[in-house]
Amino acid sequence: MAKPLIAGNWKMHGTAAEAVALARQLVKNEHSCAGVQLAIFPPTLHLGLVASELSGSAIALGAQNVSEHGPGAFTGEVSADMLKETGCDYTLVGHSERRTLFGEVDGAVADKFKAAQRSDLVPILCVGETLQQRQQGLTLDVIAKQINAVKDKVGIENLCRGVIAYEPVWAIGTGEVASPEEAQLVHIVIRELLGPGGIGTSLLYGGSVKASNAAELFAEPDIDGGLVGGASLEADEFLKIAQLMT
């Protein structure tokens, strides 16, 4: 099993100066999270600045999104090769906000996963159900559909080489959190979908993760870390969450 992963998705927050300051705080205190892989995902515009701050540290850099296309006439897009050249190790694919706000469908997410791996980035595949789907008892069906779309595109071996983050859409930025038991159940199903090759695949939980609720979530055997949103914008809070995995 890979070391625990705590990923901080900064979303569309922060000036360049704030991004640099936050990265510096994390680098200064990363020693407090020995044994945990930290990764931060600044806005695309700040990736180069943050990469410079992370130089020489063990904190990994990630992008919040990646184009499924290679070089070409795709105005406004950023390719996987460009992200890799900037210093990224990871990229999110299929985050719930990309799916719900920007209409990304399972096929496009699968293409992004493939493009990321082609450029030697580790994709973090985000999966999760809406409140309506949860109320209809469709959670596990939705998760299986989202994961199988990627498996059909890249194959089970390549899928298992990525990271999967379960982030129920109804918990994103709402303060609501799946109970540890609910989250563990979904993680068990994901692990079963991956088969024997998924034993070493990192499975994260995301959705209003904070230091106050992370310990109970991380105590579950199939939760290998967290995809942290708003709490990752505060260095002390983010580090406290990571320390709960040590």
Secondary structure as UniProt FT lines:
FT   STRAND          5..9
FT   HELIX           16..29
FT   HELIX           30..33
FT   TURN            34..35
FT   STRAND          37..41
FT   HELIX           44..46
FT   HELIX           47..54
FT   TURN            55..56
FT   STRAND          60..63
FT   TURN            75..76
FT   HELIX           80..86
FT   STRAND          90..93
FT   HELIX           96..102
FT   HELIX           106..118
FT   TURN            119..120
FT   STRAND          122..127
FT   HELIX           131..135
FT   TURN            136..137
FT   HELIX           139..154
FT   HELIX           156..160
FT   STRAND          163..166
FT   HELIX           169..171
FT   TURN            172..174
FT   HELIX           180..194
FT   HELIX           195..198
FT   TURN            199..200
FT   STRAND          203..206
FT   HELIX           211..218
FT   TURN            221..222
FT   STRAND          225..228
FT   HELIX           230..233
FT   HELIX           235..243
FT   TURN            244..245
//
